[in-house]
Amino acid sequence: MREEKHLRFDAESSILNTVSSPIEHGPHSGKGEPWAISRYNKPLTHRQQALLNRLTEYGSSADVKKSDVSMMDLAALTAKTGVEFAMFTRGPRRLIVRGNTGTVNIDQSKAADMNARGYRWSGHTHTKGVIPSGGDKEILRQFGQTLSSIYDVDGNFDFFGKT
């Protein structure tokens, strides 16, 4: 009898230990994950923080290697700051532009110029939801693209344009 109780206690202890701190320990701490930043104020990764340090104000931009940033990273930055970010790709480089709570400073004229210089619009973030605005669709047209993506603060995403 005594042995059964001991086994039950160990099982319960193990379950309680796992449930009491699911995100605080182990390799999946939520660091750098948009949903964990948004919901639990988890920190950015060092790479994400370094990028954010270069994007200090509305309209600031950073040119980085394609392998150094993803749209999920921009979703994490949006979760941390509450502002939008846009990503443009040309060859092996990406241009990241910081916006504000509702827009990124890329109008139709800038978009047409960027398109002429060989950029494509990889995607952007929204602070709420993944539904494109009329402005998003106009900018997409200036790039001559049929698709781009929108990510939100939880890392949800969708494509917009002609699908």
C-alpha positions as a Markdown table, in Angstrom:
| # | Residue | x | y | z |
|---|---|---|---|---|
| 1 | Met | 0.0 | 0.0 | 0.0 |
| 2 | Arg | 2.6 | 2.5 | 1.0 |
| 3 | Glu | 4.5 | 2.0 | -2.3 |
| 4 | Glu | 1.4 | 2.8 | -4.3 |
| 5 | Lys | 0.9 | 6.1 | -2.5 |
| 6 | His | 4.5 | 7.0 | -3.1 |
| 7 | Leu | 4.1 | 6.3 | -6.9 |
| 8 | Arg | 1.0 | 8.4 | -7.0 |
| 9 | Phe | 2.7 | 11.3 | -5.2 |
| 10 | Asp | 5.6 | 11.3 | -7.7 |
| 11 | Ala | 3.3 | 11.3 | -10.7 |
| 12 | Glu | 1.2 | 14.2 | -9.2 |
| 13 | Ser | 4.3 | 16.1 | -8.4 |
| 14 | Ser | 5.6 | 15.7 | -11.9 |
| 15 | Ile | 2.4 | 16.9 | -13.4 |
| 16 | Leu | 2.1 | 19.9 | -11.0 |
| 17 | Asn | 5.7 | 20.8 | -11.8 |
| 18 | Thr | 5.0 | 20.8 | -15.5 |
| 19 | Val | 1.8 | 22.7 | -15.3 |
| 20 | Ser | 2.9 | 25.3 | -12.8 |
| 21 | Ser | 5.6 | 26.7 | -15.1 |
| 22 | Pro | 5.1 | 25.7 | -18.7 |
| 23 | Ile | 6.7 | 28.7 | -20.4 |
| 24 | Glu | 9.3 | 29.6 | -17.8 |
| 25 | His | 11.7 | 26.7 | -18.2 |
| 26 | Gly | 13.3 | 24.7 | -21.0 |
| 27 | Pro | 14.3 | 25.4 | -24.6 |
| 28 | His | 10.8 | 26.7 | -25.4 |
| 29 | Ser | 10.8 | 29.8 | -23.2 |
| 30 | Gly | 8.9 | 31.9 | -25.7 |
| 31 | Lys | 11.8 | 34.3 | -26.2 |
| 32 | Gly | 11.5 | 35.9 | -29.6 |
| 33 | Glu | 8.1 | 34.3 | -30.3 |
| 34 | Pro | 5.4 | 36.9 | -31.3 |
| 35 | Trp | 2.6 | 35.3 | -29.3 |
| 36 | Ala | 4.7 | 35.0 | -26.2 |
| 37 | Ile | 5.9 | 38.6 | -26.5 |
| 38 | Ser | 2.3 | 39.8 | -27.1 |
| 39 | Arg | 0.7 | 37.8 | -24.3 |
| 40 | Tyr | 3.5 | 37.4 | -21.7 |
| 41 | Asn | 5.9 | 40.2 | -22.5 |
| 42 | Lys | 8.7 | 37.8 | -23.2 |
| 43 | Pro | 11.9 | 39.3 | -24.6 |
| 44 | Leu | 13.1 | 39.5 | -28.1 |
| 45 | Thr | 16.0 | 37.4 | -29.2 |
| 46 | His | 19.4 | 39.2 | -29.4 |
| 47 | Arg | 19.2 | 39.3 | -33.2 |
| 48 | Gln | 15.7 | 40.8 | -33.1 |
| 49 | Gln | 16.7 | 43.3 | -30.5 |
| 50 | Ala | 19.8 | 44.4 | -32.6 |
| 51 | Leu | 17.4 | 45.0 | -35.5 |
| 52 | Leu | 15.0 | 47.0 | -33.3 |
| 53 | Asn | 18.0 | 49.1 | -32.1 |
| 54 | Arg | 18.6 | 50.2 | -35.7 |
| 55 | Leu | 14.9 | 51.0 | -36.2 |
| 56 | Thr | 14.4 | 53.7 | -33.5 |
| 57 | Glu | 11.7 | 55.9 | -35.0 |
| 58 | Tyr | 8.9 | 56.1 | -37.6 |
| 59 | Gly | 10.3 | 55.9 | -41.1 |
| 60 | Ser | 13.7 | 54.6 | -40.0 |
| 61 | Ser | 15.1 | 51.7 | -42.1 |
| 62 | Ala | 17.7 | 49.0 | -42.0 |
| 63 | Asp | 19.3 | 47.1 | -44.9 |
| 64 | Val | 20.2 | 43.5 | -43.8 |
| 65 | Lys | 21.1 | 40.2 | -45.3 |
| 66 | Lys | 18.2 | 38.1 | -46.3 |
| 67 | Ser | 19.2 | 35.4 | -43.9 |
| 68 | Asp | 19.2 | 37.8 | -40.9 |
| 69 | Val | 15.4 | 38.5 | -40.8 |
| 70 | Ser | 12.1 | 36.9 | -41.4 |
| 71 | Met | 8.5 | 38.1 | -41.3 |
| 72 | Met | 8.1 | 36.2 | -38.0 |
| 73 | Asp | 10.9 | 38.5 | -36.6 |
| 74 | Leu | 8.9 | 41.5 | -37.7 |
| 75 | Ala | 5.8 | 40.1 | -36.1 |
| 76 | Ala | 7.9 | 39.8 | -32.9 |
| 77 | Leu | 9.0 | 43.5 | -33.2 |
| 78 | Thr | 5.4 | 44.6 | -33.7 |
| 79 | Ala | 4.4 | 42.6 | -30.6 |
| 80 | Lys | 7.1 | 44.3 | -28.6 |
| 81 | Thr | 6.6 | 47.9 | -29.9 |
| 82 | Gly | 2.9 | 48.1 | -31.0 |
| 83 | Val | 3.9 | 49.5 | -34.4 |
| 84 | Glu | 4.0 | 48.2 | -38.0 |
| 85 | Phe | 7.0 | 47.1 | -39.9 |
| 86 | Ala | 7.4 | 46.4 | -43.7 |
| 87 | Met | 9.9 | 44.2 | -45.5 |
| 88 | Phe | 11.2 | 44.6 | -49.0 |
| 89 | Thr | 13.6 | 42.2 | -50.8 |
| 90 | Arg | 16.1 | 42.7 | -53.6 |
| 91 | Gly | 18.5 | 39.9 | -54.3 |
| 92 | Pro | 20.2 | 38.8 | -51.1 |
| 93 | Arg | 19.2 | 41.9 | -49.1 |
| 94 | Arg | 16.2 | 43.0 | -47.3 |
| 95 | Leu | 15.1 | 46.5 | -46.4 |
| 96 | Ile | 13.1 | 46.8 | -43.2 |
| 97 | Val | 11.1 | 50.0 | -42.6 |
| 98 | Arg | 9.5 | 51.0 | -39.3 |
| 99 | Gly | 6.0 | 52.4 | -39.3 |
| 100 | Asn | 3.6 | 53.6 | -36.6 |
| 101 | Thr | 0.5 | 52.1 | -35.1 |
| 102 | Gly | -1.4 | 52.1 | -38.4 |
| 103 | Thr | 0.9 | 52.6 | -41.3 |
| 104 | Val | 4.4 | 52.4 | -42.8 |
| 105 | Asn | 5.7 | 55.5 | -44.6 |
| 106 | Ile | 5.6 | 53.9 | -48.1 |
| 107 | Asp | 3.2 | 55.7 | -50.4 |
| 108 | Gln | 2.4 | 54.9 | -54.1 |
| 109 | Ser | 5.2 | 57.0 | -55.4 |
| 110 | Lys | 7.9 | 55.4 | -53.1 |
| 111 | Ala | 6.5 | 52.0 | -53.9 |
| 112 | Ala | 6.8 | 52.6 | -57.7 |
| 113 | Asp | 10.3 | 53.9 | -57.2 |
| 114 | Met | 11.3 | 50.9 | -55.1 |
| 115 | Asn | 9.8 | 48.6 | -57.7 |
| 116 | Ala | 11.8 | 50.3 | -60.5 |
| 117 | Arg | 15.0 | 49.7 | -58.4 |
| 118 | Gly | 14.2 | 45.9 | -58.2 |
| 119 | Tyr | 12.6 | 45.6 | -54.8 |
| 120 | Arg | 9.6 | 43.3 | -54.2 |
| 121 | Trp | 7.3 | 43.7 | -51.2 |
| 122 | Ser | 7.8 | 40.6 | -49.1 |
| 123 | Gly | 5.2 | 41.6 | -46.4 |
| 124 | His | 4.3 | 43.8 | -43.5 |
| 125 | Thr | 2.8 | 43.6 | -40.0 |
| 126 | His | -0.4 | 44.8 | -38.5 |
| 127 | Thr | -1.0 | 45.5 | -34.9 |
| 128 | Lys | -4.5 | 43.8 | -35.1 |
| 129 | Gly | -5.5 | 41.2 | -37.5 |
| 130 | Val | -4.3 | 40.2 | -41.0 |
| 131 | Ile | -6.9 | 41.9 | -43.2 |
| 132 | Pro | -5.4 | 44.2 | -45.9 |
| 133 | Ser | -6.4 | 47.9 | -46.1 |
| 134 | Gly | -7.2 | 49.7 | -49.4 |
| 135 | Gly | -3.8 | 51.3 | -49.0 |
| 136 | Asp | -2.1 | 47.9 | -48.8 |
| 137 | Lys | -3.8 | 46.9 | -52.1 |
| 138 | Glu | -2.7 | 50.1 | -53.8 |
| 139 | Ile | 0.9 | 49.6 | -52.7 |
| 140 | Leu | 0.8 | 46.0 | -53.9 |
| 141 | Arg | -0.3 | 47.3 | -57.4 |
| 142 | Gln | 2.7 | 49.7 | -57.5 |
| 143 | Phe | 5.0 | 46.8 | -57.0 |
| 144 | Gly | 3.4 | 45.0 | -59.9 |
| 145 | Gln | 2.9 | 42.0 | -57.6 |
| 146 | Thr | -0.1 | 39.6 | -57.2 |
| 147 | Leu | 0.6 | 38.6 | -53.6 |
| 148 | Ser | 2.1 | 39.8 | -50.4 |
| 149 | Ser | 1.7 | 38.9 | -46.7 |
| 150 | Ile | 0.5 | 40.4 | -43.5 |
| 151 | Tyr | 1.5 | 39.1 | -40.0 |
| 152 | Asp | 0.0 | 40.1 | -36.7 |
| 153 | Val | 1.4 | 40.3 | -33.2 |
| 154 | Asp | 0.6 | 36.7 | -32.5 |
| 155 | Gly | 2.4 | 35.4 | -35.6 |
| 156 | Asn | -0.8 | 34.7 | -37.5 |
| 157 | Phe | -0.5 | 35.5 | -41.2 |
| 158 | Asp | -2.3 | 35.6 | -44.5 |
| 159 | Phe | -1.6 | 36.5 | -48.1 |
| 160 | Phe | -3.5 | 39.2 | -49.9 |
| 161 | Gly | -3.9 | 40.1 | -53.5 |
| 162 | Lys | -4.9 | 37.8 | -56.3 |
| 163 | Thr | -5.1 | 34.3 | -54.8 |
